């Protein structure tokens, strides 16, 4: 009798084992600290913290205990502005020597996310990281492996899969309301941030800042991408920013990607820092669609952006006009990821957001840059659990 198993069964087994390890880390935290708040440390007290801090304060299960920023006055200012009696620090090492905490939220310049997240994991902390969670897929995969080895969790933004509009679109696709799905498109852009140079420096760019949302949405709806082809460019070679004045642009400010999914589905993402939009970066009141999914029996159009959702049009009738569904965002906000993840840790439940999905998006970005540089299609290796929202069983 042989003890060998097929590669497919082995992968299924290891995936299940990995999921069990991850779930056990949630359950162990919940059992170790019943009825206690999750202690939060925030590193990076710039503009994004003005969205994160108030949202975290809405949760009775979370408590901010530390703020850190290399520009120390910003940590002090945020503690004062949000009436926080917390430790304030100019460096992560100082913060780790302060009050104990359970999870670090990383919202610094994107180029240092990977190294900061590694320090936190090595110190025994869970991590929620703004996008991207690392600067390369290999670095991100090493972070996930490190977290698993220590019984910890790491997650990466964005939180687009949390919206009820995403759930509605996913169920429409899984339940066959579009027929055989063929193509999809996502777009997001504006005229570019002015408050920091890091968006335009090496390791920045429109893909990890903007395109990441559409990549997460489209792969979340259509499944992991098998390959990517891309053309990237720098349209505006110089920028004037608040912190450094006039700078040279080193990362793409214009990007087009083609993604190949299973079942011959192709999706397209375009993003950039040269896109005029009167709604601008805030996107309030956006009535145009940013995501389209096409099948041979219907199509879906997401109104607004996937991080600022306003409804979904379903058009699947030859005689009736398209109908607008799910206009209510039910409290969903793009900055909710850290709050929802923290609450999941306290409750010992598995959230919809997962690190493997964030890693897959990171591999797409890296593959797109390679494709643009070589003119070749680049195969992708990473996967994540999909569909993220299974179809509703018949009869329910």
Secondary structure, DSSP 4 states (H G I P E B T S, - for coil): ------HHHHHHHHHHHHHHHHHHHHHHHHHHTTT-PEEEEEE--STTHHHHHHHHHT-TTEEEEEEE-SSHHHHHHHHHHTT---EEESSHHHHHTSS--SEEEE-S-GGGHHHHHHHHHHTT-EEEEPSPSSSSHHHHHHHHHHHHHTT--EEES--GGGSHHHHHHHHHHHTTTTSSEEEEEEEEE-S---S-GGGTSTT-SHIIIIIHHHHHHHHHHH--EEEEEEEEE-S-SEEEETTTEEEE--S-SEEEEEEEEGGG-EEEEEEES----TTTTT-TT--SEEEEEEESS-EEEEEEETTEEEEEEEE--SSSPPEEE----TT--GGGHHHHHHHHHHHT---S--HHHHHHHHHHHHHHHHHHHHTS-EE------S-SSPPPPTT-
